[in-house]
Amino acid sequence: MASTKRLEDFRIYYNHTIHPELIRMELHRKRLIRLFIVSFVILLGIIAFELFVGVLALTLLIAIPIVIYIIWLIYQAQKFRQNFKPRIVQLLLDFIDDSLSYGTLSYEAKYFLPKSLFFICWYF
């Protein structure tokens, strides 16, 4: 009976807290994908223009901001990937922390959470 109540509480928490965060992160992921696609198409256009003009100095001058932009894109993708798991796991820990006397739970992405922690919380 207690686990059914706990599951209902989690569904409410998921719908009000975790799901909106997942939606925000999905929109951010889609924006990143669109940015990659548009950047790739523009990059192909710039390369075609450089090949058409054939001026080495212009090609090298244009290559500098392109390389900086590509590094920025890669940084944005890495930042998104590194923030996803800690953000969602921290929301799960907030749910577990509110109901049990664990103290303040925290999560670091380089470590892992034992599966037993999640199984224990469903019994209380």
N, C-alpha and C positions, 0 to 999 in steps of 0.2 A: 504494500500500500504506500509506503514512504517513497519507494523508488518510482512509482507512478506519479506521485506529486512532484518529485524531483525532475522527472522527465518533462512534465508540463511546465514547470518553472524554467527549465532550460529552453523549451520551445519559445516561450514568451521572451526570454532574454535573447535568444538567437534572432527572433523577428525584430526586436527593437534595437539591438546593439550590434550583433555580429553581421547580420545580413546587410544593413546599410553600409557598414565598413567594407564588406566584400563588393558591394555595388560600386562604391567610390573607387576602390582599387581596380575593379574591372574597367571602369571608364578611363582611369589613368593608363591602364595597360593598352587599351584600344587607341588612346591618343598617341602613345609611344609607337605602336605599330604603324599608325597612319603617318607619323613623323618619319619613321624609317622608310616607308614606301615613297613618300613625296621626296625625301632627301635623295633616295636612290635614283629616282627619275630625273631630278634636277642635276645630280652628279653626272649621270649619263649625258645629259644635254651639255653640260660644261665641258666634259671630255670630248664630245663630238665637236664643239665649237673650237676647243684648243687644237684639235687635229686639223680642222678646216683652216684655221688662221695660220698655224705652223710657226708662230713666233715663240722661241724658247724663253725669252725673258718674260713674256706675258704668261706663259704656261707656269713657270716657276712662281711668279707673283700670285697667280690665282691658286696655286697648290697650297700655299701657306694657310689661308683661311679655311680651305677645304679640310686639311689635316686637323686643324684645331676644332672644326665643327664635328668631324668624325669622332675625335677623342671625347668631345662633349656628349655626343649621342651614346657612345659606349658607357660613359660615366652615368648617364641618366638610367640606362637599362640596368646597370649593376646596382645602382642605388635602389631602384624599384625591387629588384630581386632580393636584395639583402634586407629590405624593410618589410616585405610581405609576411614572412613566417613569424618574426617577432611580434608584429602588430596583432595578428590573429591569435597567436598563442597567449599573448598577454590578456586579450579579451576573455579567453577561456579560463585563464587563471583568476581573473577578476570574478568570474561567476563562481568558481570553486572557493575562492577566498571569502566571498560574502556569506557562504552558508556554513562553513566549517571553521573550527578554531585553529587554522594553520598559521595564523599570523599574517604577515605580508608576504605573498608569494611573488617571485620575480622570475624572469626568464632571460637567458643570454643565448643568442643564436649559435654560438660555438659549442654549447653543451646540449644535452637532451633531457627530456622529462621522462621519468620512468612510467611505463604503462600502468603500473599499480596505483599511481597517484590518481589517474582518471577512473579506474575501477572502484577505488575506495569511495570516491565522492558520490557515486550513484547509490550507495547503500545507506547514506545518511540523509 
